Amino acid sequence: MFYGIRLCVFAILAVCVVGSAAAQPRIDTTITWRSYSRTGTAAVQVYPGPPDEEETHTVVVKELAENRGPSTIEDFQYLADLIGRRLGINPTEAYWVLHWGGFSFEGADPDADKAVFLRATFNRTKSGTLSSPYWNVVSEPDVRTLTDRRWNE
């Protein structure tokens, strides 16, 4: 009897741990970059791309209030290339999402529900350099779809 209860508890805990691990990004880190004389900082989360699409990853870049450098949108082409090199992601095979929320502004409530999401995609030019991004405004449900339902903000 006691063995059966322990086995049942273990099985329930295993399901909970596996379920919560699946909801996490594959990578959750902070990136810094130099732009002229200022250093920028942003949060980066990498998720698997949506199933049945060419894009293998969705990269969410969060503008942080403590960023003293250029805005992420200002340096986004450079950031996508830098993140791609550092994390082994081809920028042309990923969806890129810029995310602004309460955490993006000093004095704002970091847990505020208001948010703005921009999706970007890239191509390579004939010379092999990264093109300027193609932008679309997306909603939070769109971000959930782009992250294979793993987005949980």
Backbone as JSON Lines, residues from 0, in Angstrom:
{"i":0,"aa":"M","n":[0.83,-1.2,0.0],"ca":[0.0,0.0,0.0],"c":[0.87,1.25,0.0]}
{"i":1,"aa":"F","n":[1.85,1.28,0.93],"ca":[2.72,2.45,1.03],"c":[3.52,2.64,-0.26]}
{"i":2,"aa":"Y","n":[3.96,1.54,-0.88],"ca":[4.71,1.59,-2.13],"c":[3.84,2.18,-3.24]}
{"i":3,"aa":"G","n":[2.57,1.8,-3.29],"ca":[1.65,2.3,-4.31],"c":[1.42,3.8,-4.17]}
{"i":4,"aa":"I","n":[1.31,4.29,-2.94],"ca":[1.12,5.73,-2.71],"c":[2.36,6.5,-3.14]}
{"i":5,"aa":"R","n":[3.54,5.98,-2.78],"ca":[4.79,6.66,-3.18],"c":[4.92,6.7,-4.69]}
{"i":6,"aa":"L","n":[4.58,5.62,-5.36],"ca":[4.65,5.57,-6.81],"c":[3.68,6.57,-7.43]}
{"i":7,"aa":"C","n":[2.49,6.67,-6.89],"ca":[1.48,7.62,-7.39],"c":[1.95,9.06,-7.2]}
{"i":8,"aa":"V","n":[2.5,9.38,-6.03],"ca":[3.01,10.73,-5.76],"c":[4.16,11.05,-6.7]}
{"i":9,"aa":"F","n":[5.06,10.09,-6.91],"ca":[6.19,10.29,-7.82],"c":[5.69,10.57,-9.23]}
{"i":10,"aa":"A","n":[4.7,9.82,-9.69],"ca":[4.17,10.01,-11.04],"c":[3.54,11.39,-11.2]}
{"i":11,"aa":"I","n":[2.8,11.83,-10.2],"ca":[2.17,13.16,-10.25],"c":[3.24,14.25,-10.28]}
{"i":12,"aa":"L","n":[4.25,14.13,-9.44],"ca":[5.34,15.12,-9.44],"c":[6.08,15.14,-10.77]}
{"i":13,"aa":"A","n":[6.31,13.98,-11.36],"ca":[7.01,13.91,-12.64],"c":[6.22,14.63,-13.73]}
{"i":14,"aa":"V","n":[4.91,14.43,-13.75],"ca":[4.06,15.1,-14.74],"c":[4.1,16.61,-14.53]}
{"i":15,"aa":"C","n":[4.06,17.07,-13.29],"ca":[4.11,18.51,-12.99],"c":[5.43,19.12,-13.42]}
{"i":16,"aa":"V","n":[6.53,18.45,-13.14],"ca":[7.85,18.98,-13.5],"c":[8.01,19.01,-15.01]}
{"i":17,"aa":"V","n":[7.64,17.94,-15.71],"ca":[7.77,17.9,-17.16],"c":[6.86,18.94,-17.79]}
{"i":18,"aa":"G","n":[5.64,19.09,-17.29],"ca":[4.72,20.08,-17.84],"c":[5.23,21.5,-17.67]}
{"i":19,"aa":"S","n":[5.78,21.83,-16.5],"ca":[6.28,23.18,-16.29],"c":[7.56,23.42,-17.06]}
{"i":20,"aa":"A","n":[8.39,22.41,-17.24],"ca":[9.62,22.57,-18.02],"c":[9.31,22.82,-19.48]}
{"i":21,"aa":"A","n":[8.26,22.2,-20.0],"ca":[7.9,22.39,-21.4],"c":[7.41,23.8,-21.66]}
{"i":22,"aa":"A","n":[6.91,24.49,-20.64],"ca":[6.39,25.84,-20.81],"c":[7.49,26.91,-20.75]}
{"i":23,"aa":"Q","n":[8.72,26.5,-20.51],"ca":[9.82,27.45,-20.37],"c":[10.5,27.7,-21.72]}
{"i":24,"aa":"P","n":[11.12,28.88,-21.87],"ca":[11.92,29.1,-23.07],"c":[13.14,28.19,-23.04]}
{"i":25,"aa":"R","n":[13.67,27.88,-24.22],"ca":[14.89,27.08,-24.29],"c":[16.09,27.86,-23.77]}
{"i":26,"aa":"I","n":[16.09,29.15,-24.03],"ca":[17.15,30.04,-23.55],"c":[16.49,31.27,-22.95]}
{"i":27,"aa":"D","n":[16.96,31.7,-21.79],"ca":[16.46,32.9,-21.12],"c":[17.68,33.62,-20.57]}
{"i":28,"aa":"T","n":[18.11,34.7,-21.23],"ca":[19.36,35.35,-20.88],"c":[19.27,36.85,-21.1]}
{"i":29,"aa":"T","n":[20.34,37.53,-20.76],"ca":[20.47,38.96,-21.02],"c":[21.62,39.15,-21.99]}
{"i":30,"aa":"I","n":[21.45,40.06,-22.92],"ca":[22.52,40.34,-23.88],"c":[22.91,41.81,-23.78]}
{"i":31,"aa":"T","n":[24.19,42.08,-23.92],"ca":[24.67,43.47,-23.96],"c":[25.41,43.67,-25.27]}
{"i":32,"aa":"W","n":[25.39,44.91,-25.75],"ca":[26.09,45.24,-26.99],"c":[26.57,46.68,-26.93]}
{"i":33,"aa":"R","n":[27.66,46.96,-27.64],"ca":[28.19,48.32,-27.72],"c":[27.66,49.0,-28.96]}
{"i":34,"aa":"S","n":[27.23,50.22,-28.79],"ca":[26.79,51.03,-29.92],"c":[27.41,52.4,-29.73]}
{"i":35,"aa":"Y","n":[28.44,52.67,-30.49],"ca":[29.22,53.89,-30.34],"c":[29.75,53.96,-28.91]}
{"i":36,"aa":"S","n":[29.34,54.91,-28.11],"ca":[29.92,55.03,-26.77],"c":[29.01,54.48,-25.67]}
{"i":37,"aa":"R","n":[27.86,53.94,-26.05],"ca":[26.91,53.45,-25.04],"c":[26.75,51.94,-25.14]}
{"i":38,"aa":"T","n":[26.49,51.31,-24.0],"ca":[26.26,49.87,-23.97],"c":[24.78,49.61,-23.77]}
{"i":39,"aa":"G","n":[24.2,48.81,-24.65],"ca":[22.79,48.46,-24.56],"c":[22.6,47.13,-23.85]}
{"i":40,"aa":"T","n":[21.44,46.95,-23.25],"ca":[21.09,45.72,-22.54],"c":[19.65,45.34,-22.87]}
{"i":41,"aa":"A","n":[19.43,44.06,-23.13],"ca":[18.08,43.57,-23.39],"c":[17.96,42.14,-22.87]}
{"i":42,"aa":"A","n":[16.74,41.75,-22.55],"ca":[16.47,40.36,-22.17],"c":[16.13,39.58,-23.44]}
{"i":43,"aa":"V","n":[16.6,38.35,-23.52],"ca":[16.38,37.51,-24.7],"c":[15.85,36.15,-24.26]}
{"i":44,"aa":"Q","n":[14.77,35.72,-24.89],"ca":[14.22,34.39,-24.65],"c":[14.07,33.7,-26.0]}
{"i":45,"aa":"V","n":[14.53,32.46,-26.08],"ca":[14.44,31.69,-27.32],"c":[13.49,30.51,-27.09]}
{"i":46,"aa":"Y","n":[12.5,30.42,-27.97],"ca":[11.5,29.36,-27.92],"c":[11.57,28.56,-29.22]}
{"i":47,"aa":"P","n":[11.02,27.34,-29.22],"ca":[10.9,26.64,-30.49],"c":[9.9,27.38,-31.37]}
{"i":48,"aa":"G","n":[10.1,27.33,-32.66],"ca":[9.16,27.97,-33.58],"c":[7.84,27.21,-33.64]}
{"i":49,"aa":"P","n":[6.84,27.81,-34.28],"ca":[5.55,27.13,-34.38],"c":[5.69,25.86,-35.21]}
{"i":50,"aa":"P","n":[4.92,24.84,-34.87],"ca":[5.01,23.6,-35.65],"c":[4.58,23.83,-37.1]}
{"i":51,"aa":"D","n":[5.14,23.04,-37.98],"ca":[4.78,23.06,-39.4],"c":[5.1,24.37,-40.1]}
{"i":52,"aa":"E","n":[6.1,25.09,-39.62],"ca":[6.53,26.31,-40.29],"c":[8.02,26.23,-40.54]}
{"i":53,"aa":"E","n":[8.51,27.05,-41.46],"ca":[9.93,27.04,-41.8],"c":[10.79,27.59,-40.67]}
{"i":54,"aa":"E","n":[10.26,28.54,-39.91],"ca":[11.04,29.16,-38.85],"c":[11.24,28.17,-37.71]}
{"i":55,"aa":"T","n":[12.5,27.94,-37.34],"ca":[12.81,26.93,-36.34],"c":[12.81,27.49,-34.92]}
{"i":56,"aa":"H","n":[12.88,28.8,-34.78],"ca":[12.91,29.43,-33.46],"c":[12.05,30.69,-33.46]}
{"i":57,"aa":"T","n":[11.62,31.08,-32.28],"ca":[11.05,32.4,-32.06],"c":[11.88,33.04,-30.96]}
{"i":58,"aa":"V","n":[12.44,34.2,-31.27],"ca":[13.32,34.9,-30.33],"c":[12.57,36.14,-29.84]}
{"i":59,"aa":"V","n":[12.34,36.22,-28.53],"ca":[11.67,37.37,-27.94],"c":[12.73,38.26,-27.29]}
{"i":60,"aa":"V","n":[12.79,39.51,-27.73],"ca":[13.75,40.49,-27.2],"c":[12.95,41.53,-26.43]}
{"i":61,"aa":"K","n":[13.25,41.66,-25.14],"ca":[12.51,42.58,-24.28],"c":[13.33,43.84,-24.03]}
{"i":62,"aa":"E","n":[12.71,44.98,-24.29],"ca":[13.31,46.27,-23.97],"c":[13.24,46.45,-22.46]}
{"i":63,"aa":"L","n":[14.38,46.68,-21.82],"ca":[14.45,46.81,-20.36],"c":[14.6,48.26,-19.93]}
{"i":64,"aa":"A","n":[13.98,48.62,-18.8],"ca":[14.09,49.99,-18.27],"c":[15.53,50.34,-17.96]}
{"i":65,"aa":"E","n":[16.33,49.36,-17.52],"ca":[17.72,49.65,-17.14],"c":[18.65,49.78,-18.35]}
{"i":66,"aa":"N","n":[18.13,49.65,-19.56],"ca":[18.95,49.82,-20.76],"c":[19.38,51.28,-20.88]}
{"i":67,"aa":"R","n":[20.67,51.53,-20.84],"ca":[21.21,52.89,-20.97],"c":[21.76,53.14,-22.36]}
{"i":68,"aa":"G","n":[21.69,52.14,-23.2],"ca":[22.17,52.27,-24.57],"c":[21.03,52.58,-25.52]}
{"i":69,"aa":"P","n":[21.23,52.3,-26.78],"ca":[20.18,52.55,-27.77],"c":[19.0,51.61,-27.56]}
{"i":70,"aa":"S","n":[17.86,52.02,-28.04],"ca":[16.68,51.17,-27.98],"c":[16.92,49.91,-28.81]}
{"i":71,"aa":"T","n":[16.28,48.83,-28.42],"ca":[16.42,47.59,-29.18],"c":[15.95,47.76,-30.62]}
{"i":72,"aa":"I","n":[14.93,48.56,-30.83],"ca":[14.42,48.74,-32.2],"c":[15.43,49.51,-33.05]}
{"i":73,"aa":"E","n":[16.17,50.41,-32.42],"ca":[17.17,51.21,-33.12],"c":[18.3,50.34,-33.66]}
{"i":74,"aa":"D","n":[18.71,49.34,-32.91],"ca":[19.83,48.46,-33.29],"c":[19.37,47.04,-33.62]}
{"i":75,"aa":"F","n":[18.12,46.87,-34.01],"ca":[17.57,45.52,-34.1],"c":[18.24,44.64,-35.14]}
{"i":76,"aa":"Q","n":[18.58,45.18,-36.28],"ca":[19.25,44.39,-37.31],"c":[20.58,43.87,-36.77]}
{"i":77,"aa":"Y","n":[21.34,44.74,-36.12],"ca":[22.61,44.34,-35.5],"c":[22.37,43.32,-34.39]}
{"i":78,"aa":"L","n":[21.36,43.56,-33.55],"ca":[21.04,42.65,-32.44],"c":[20.69,41.25,-32.94]}
{"i":79,"aa":"A","n":[19.88,41.16,-33.97],"ca":[19.49,39.85,-34.51],"c":[20.73,39.1,-35.0]}
{"i":80,"aa":"D","n":[21.62,39.8,-35.67],"ca":[22.85,39.17,-36.14],"c":[23.72,38.73,-34.96]}
{"i":81,"aa":"L","n":[23.86,39.6,-33.95],"ca":[24.67,39.29,-32.77],"c":[24.09,38.1,-31.99]}
{"i":82,"aa":"I","n":[22.79,38.14,-31.73],"ca":[22.13,37.05,-31.01],"c":[22.27,35.75,-31.81]}
{"i":83,"aa":"G","n":[22.08,35.84,-33.1],"ca":[22.22,34.66,-33.95],"c":[23.6,34.03,-33.84]}
{"i":84,"aa":"R","n":[24.65,34.87,-33.89],"ca":[26.02,34.34,-33.78],"c":[26.28,33.76,-32.4]}
{"i":85,"aa":"R","n":[25.84,34.46,-31.36],"ca":[26.11,34.0,-29.99],"c":[25.34,32.73,-29.62]}
{"i":86,"aa":"L","n":[24.13,32.6,-30.13],"ca":[23.28,31.47,-29.73],"c":[23.12,30.4,-30.81]}
{"i":87,"aa":"G","n":[23.79,30.59,-31.94],"ca":[23.73,29.59,-33.01],"c":[22.4,29.53,-33.72]}
{"i":88,"aa":"I","n":[21.79,30.69,-33.94],"ca":[20.49,30.77,-34.61],"c":[20.66,31.56,-35.9]}
{"i":89,"aa":"N","n":[20.18,31.01,-37.0],"ca":[20.2,31.74,-38.26],"c":[19.06,32.76,-38.21]}
{"i":90,"aa":"P","n":[19.37,34.06,-38.24],"ca":[18.31,35.08,-38.11],"c":[17.22,34.98,-39.18]}
{"i":91,"aa":"T","n":[17.55,34.41,-40.35],"ca":[16.55,34.3,-41.42],"c":[15.63,33.11,-41.23]}
{"i":92,"aa":"E","n":[15.94,32.25,-40.26],"ca":[15.12,31.07,-39.99],"c":[14.41,31.17,-38.64]}
{"i":93,"aa":"A","n":[14.15,32.4,-38.21],"ca":[13.51,32.62,-36.91],"c":[12.5,33.75,-37.02]}
{"i":94,"aa":"Y","n":[11.51,33.69,-36.15],"ca":[10.65,34.85,-35.93],"c":[11.3,35.64,-34.81]}
{"i":95,"aa":"W","n":[11.28,36.94,-34.92],"ca":[11.84,37.83,-33.91],"c":[10.7,38.68,-33.38]}
{"i":96,"aa":"V","n":[10.57,38.75,-32.06],"ca":[9.5,39.54,-31.44],"c":[10.13,40.55,-30.5]}
{"i":97,"aa":"L","n":[9.87,41.83,-30.75],"ca":[10.26,42.89,-29.81],"c":[9.1,43.08,-28.85]}
{"i":98,"aa":"H","n":[9.41,43.12,-27.56],"ca":[8.37,43.19,-26.53],"c":[8.64,44.38,-25.62]}
{"i":99,"aa":"W","n":[7.66,45.26,-25.52],"ca":[7.69,46.36,-24.56],"c":[6.54,46.16,-23.59]}
{"i":100,"aa":"G","n":[6.83,46.37,-22.32],"ca":[5.81,46.28,-21.28],"c":[6.16,47.23,-20.15]}
{"i":101,"aa":"G","n":[5.54,47.05,-18.99],"ca":[5.85,47.89,-17.84],"c":[7.31,47.8,-17.44]}
{"i":102,"aa":"F","n":[7.94,46.66,-17.68],"ca":[9.36,46.46,-17.35],"c":[10.28,47.28,-18.25]}
{"i":103,"aa":"S","n":[9.73,47.92,-19.27],"ca":[10.53,48.68,-20.23],"c":[10.72,50.14,-19.85]}
{"i":104,"aa":"F","n":[10.01,50.6,-18.84],"ca":[10.01,52.03,-18.52],"c":[10.25,52.25,-17.03]}
{"i":105,"aa":"E","n":[11.18,53.12,-16.71],"ca":[11.46,53.44,-15.31],"c":[10.23,54.05,-14.67]}
{"i":106,"aa":"G","n":[9.92,53.6,-13.46],"ca":[8.78,54.12,-12.72],"c":[7.47,53.44,-13.05]}
{"i":107,"aa":"A","n":[7.44,52.64,-14.11],"ca":[6.21,51.94,-14.49],"c":[6.09,50.64,-13.7]}
{"i":108,"aa":"D","n":[4.89,50.13,-13.6],"ca":[4.67,48.85,-12.93],"c":[5.19,47.74,-13.84]}
{"i":109,"aa":"P","n":[6.23,47.01,-13.42],"ca":[6.79,45.97,-14.3],"c":[5.81,44.84,-14.6]}
{"i":110,"aa":"D","n":[4.76,44.71,-13.8],"ca":[3.78,43.65,-14.01],"c":[2.51,44.16,-14.71]}
{"i":111,"aa":"A","n":[2.56,45.38,-15.24],"ca":[1.39,45.95,-15.91],"c":[0.97,45.07,-17.09]}
{"i":112,"aa":"D","n":[-0.33,45.03,-17.35],"ca":[-0.86,44.19,-18.42],"c":[-0.64,44.76,-19.81]}
{"i":113,"aa":"K","n":[-0.4,46.05,-19.92],"ca":[-0.24,46.66,-21.23],"c":[1.1,46.25,-21.84]}
{"i":114,"aa":"A","n":[1.06,45.88,-23.1],"ca":[2.28,45.46,-23.79],"c":[2.14,45.73,-25.28]}
{"i":115,"aa":"V","n":[3.28,45.89,-25.93],"ca":[3.33,46.05,-27.39],"c":[4.29,44.99,-27.92]}
{"i":116,"aa":"F","n":[3.88,44.33,-29.0],"ca":[4.7,43.3,-29.63],"c":[4.87,43.62,-31.11]}
{"i":117,"aa":"L","n":[6.09,43.59,-31.58],"ca":[6.38,43.72,-33.0],"c":[7.09,42.46,-33.46]}
{"i":118,"aa":"R","n":[6.59,41.85,-34.51],"ca":[7.26,40.67,-35.08],"c":[8.13,41.13,-36.24]}
{"i":119,"aa":"A","n":[9.33,40.59,-36.3],"ca":[10.24,40.92,-37.4],"c":[10.73,39.63,-38.05]}
{"i":120,"aa":"T","n":[10.94,39.7,-39.34],"ca":[11.59,38.62,-40.08],"c":[12.69,39.24,-40.92]}
{"i":121,"aa":"F","n":[13.69,38.43,-41.26],"ca":[14.85,38.91,-42.01],"c":[15.1,38.01,-43.22]}
{"i":122,"aa":"N","n":[15.75,38.58,-44.2],"ca":[16.29,37.86,-45.35],"c":[17.76,38.2,-45.46]}
{"i":123,"aa":"R","n":[18.45,37.53,-46.34],"ca":[19.83,37.86,-46.66],"c":[19.85,38.6,-47.99]}
{"i":124,"aa":"T","n":[20.73,39.6,-48.08],"ca":[20.9,40.32,-49.34],"c":[21.76,39.48,-50.27]}
{"i":125,"aa":"K","n":[21.91,39.9,-51.51],"ca":[22.75,39.17,-52.47],"c":[24.19,39.06,-51.99]}
{"i":126,"aa":"S","n":[24.64,40.05,-51.22],"ca":[26.01,40.02,-50.7],"c":[26.13,39.17,-49.44]}
{"i":127,"aa":"G","n":[25.01,38.65,-48.92],"ca":[25.04,37.78,-47.75],"c":[24.81,38.48,-46.43]}
{"i":128,"aa":"T","n":[24.67,39.8,-46.45],"ca":[24.41,40.51,-45.19],"c":[22.92,40.4,-44.83]}
{"i":129,"aa":"L","n":[22.64,40.66,-43.58],"ca":[21.26,40.6,-43.09],"c":[20.49,41.82,-43.58]}
{"i":130,"aa":"S","n":[19.3,41.59,-44.12],"ca":[18.47,42.7,-44.6],"c":[17.89,43.49,-43.44]}
{"i":131,"aa":"S","n":[17.29,44.6,-43.76],"ca":[16.51,45.32,-42.75],"c":[15.31,44.44,-42.39]}
{"i":132,"aa":"P","n":[14.8,44.57,-41.16],"ca":[13.68,43.71,-40.77],"c":[12.38,44.1,-41.47]}
{"i":133,"aa":"Y","n":[11.53,43.11,-41.65],"ca":[10.15,43.31,-42.1],"c":[9.3,43.25,-40.84]}
{"i":134,"aa":"W","n":[8.54,44.32,-40.57],"ca":[7.83,44.46,-39.29],"c":[6.34,44.18,-39.43]}
{"i":135,"aa":"N","n":[5.77,43.59,-38.38],"ca":[4.32,43.43,-38.23],"c":[3.98,43.61,-36.76]}
{"i":136,"aa":"V","n":[2.91,44.32,-36.48],"ca":[2.4,44.4,-35.11],"c":[1.64,43.11,-34.85]}
{"i":137,"aa":"V","n":[1.91,42.48,-33.7],"ca":[1.22,41.23,-33.35],"c":[0.63,41.35,-31.95]}
{"i":138,"aa":"S","n":[-0.28,40.46,-31.64],"ca":[-0.94,40.45,-30.33],"c":[-0.29,39.4,-29.44]}
{"i":139,"aa":"E","n":[-0.64,39.42,-28.17],"ca":[-0.12,38.41,-27.25],"c":[-0.54,36.99,-27.66]}
{"i":140,"aa":"P","n":[-1.79,36.77,-28.1],"ca":[-2.13,35.42,-28.6],"c":[-1.27,35.01,-29.8]}
{"i":141,"aa":"D","n":[-0.9,35.97,-30.65],"ca":[0.0,35.66,-31.76],"c":[1.36,35.2,-31.24]}
{"i":142,"aa":"V","n":[1.85,35.86,-30.18],"ca":[3.14,35.48,-29.6],"c":[3.05,34.07,-29.02]}
{"i":143,"aa":"R","n":[1.93,33.74,-28.4],"ca":[1.75,32.37,-27.89],"c":[1.84,31.35,-29.04]}
{"i":144,"aa":"T","n":[1.21,31.66,-30.16],"ca":[1.27,30.76,-31.31],"c":[2.7,30.67,-31.85]}
{"i":145,"aa":"L","n":[3.38,31.8,-31.94],"ca":[4.75,31.81,-32.47],"c":[5.72,31.04,-31.58]}
{"i":146,"aa":"T","n":[5.41,30.92,-30.29],"ca":[6.29,30.2,-29.36],"c":[5.78,28.79,-29.08]}
{"i":147,"aa":"D","n":[4.95,28.27,-29.95],"ca":[4.4,26.93,-29.78],"c":[3.7,26.79,-28.43]}
{"i":148,"aa":"R","n":[2.97,27.83,-28.05],"ca":[2.16,27.89,-26.82],"c":[3.0,27.89,-25.54]}
{"i":149,"aa":"R","n":[4.26,28.28,-25.64],"ca":[5.13,28.3,-24.45],"c":[5.24,29.69,-23.83]}
{"i":150,"aa":"W","n":[4.77,30.72,-24.51],"ca":[4.82,32.07,-23.97],"c":[3.92,32.14,-22.76]}
{"i":151,"aa":"N","n":[4.42,32.65,-21.65],"ca":[3.64,32.66,-20.42],"c":[3.98,33.91,-19.63]}
{"i":152,"aa":"E","n":[3.63,35.06,-20.13],"ca":[3.94,36.32,-19.44],"c":[2.7,36.86,-18.79]}
